[in-house]
Amino acid sequence: KWEQTFQSRLGRDPWLQPYTAERLEQLPEEGVKKLLVVSPAFVSDCLETLEEIAIQGKETFMHAGGESFDAIPCLNINDDWVKAIVNIKETAEDVY
């Protein structure tokens, strides 16, 4: 089973829903005890993926009764991704 939630809410202004933080708290109550989280909108890890999701999100989920929480690293951990970025840079140098 999979579910899409939304990150990056600022302040009290409305944002796309469901909010990630709220769902992480609700899921254990609904019987979800193990969670694997991927952030496909982020091509590289940043404060949102590392601090807000992998650390704070895990704490929220586990405190609410979750048993296992794993956050998948973003693409920046993959050698092929790094090679592709280098290739783009080198190609841009040739063009510009």
N, C-alpha and C positions, 0 to 999 in steps of 0.2 A: 504494500500500500504506500502511496506517496501523497504529499500535500504541498501546496505552494503557499508560502506566507511572504510578508513584505517587511523589509528592513529599511532603515534610513529615515525614520520618522523624526522630525525636528520639533521640539516644543510640544504644544498642545494642539497645533493645527491638525486637521484631519489628513489622513494619508491612505494609501491603498490598504485594503484589509483582506484577510486577517493579519493582525500585527504579529510578528514573530515572537516577541517577548510574551504576549498574552497566550498564544497557542502553546508555547513551551511549558507554561504553568498548567494549562488545561489538559494536555495530552495524557499525563499519568492518571488523572481522574477518569479518563475515557478508556483506560486499559492499556495504553501504549506505554510499555516499560523500557523498550530498547529503541534508540533513535540514531539514525545516521543522517548527518546534515551536510548538504552540499550547497554552495553559493555560486551558481552559474553566472550571475550577473557581474561578478567580480573576477577579473582576469588575474589579479595578483592579491595576495593577502595584504590586509591593511588593518587599521584599528577596528573597523566594523567586523571583519571576519575573525580576527584574533581575539580582541578584547570583548566585544559585545556578543558575539555568537559562541566562539570556542570556550571562553572563560565564564562570562556572566550567564550566557544562555545555558551552559552545562550546569552551573550552580542552581539556576532557576528550575530546570528540569529535574535534577536529582533531588532538590529540596522538596519538590512537589510529589515525589514518590517514584521517579524514574530510576532505573537500575543501571542503564548503560547509555552513554552519549558519546558519539564519535563525530568529529568535524573533519570532513575531507579537505585537505589543502587545496588552494586555488592552483591554477595552471602554472604559476611561476615556479613551482617545485619540479616541473617536468623539463628534462633536458631538451626535448624537441621544441618546447615553447620558447625556451631561451635562445636556441639556435634560430628559430623563426624571427624573433625580435632583432637579433644581430643581422640577419639577412635583410630585413626591412631597412635597418639603419644603413647598411652598406649599399643597398640599392638606391636609397635616397641620396647618399653622397655622390653617386655616379650621375644622378639626374639633376641635382641642384648644385 
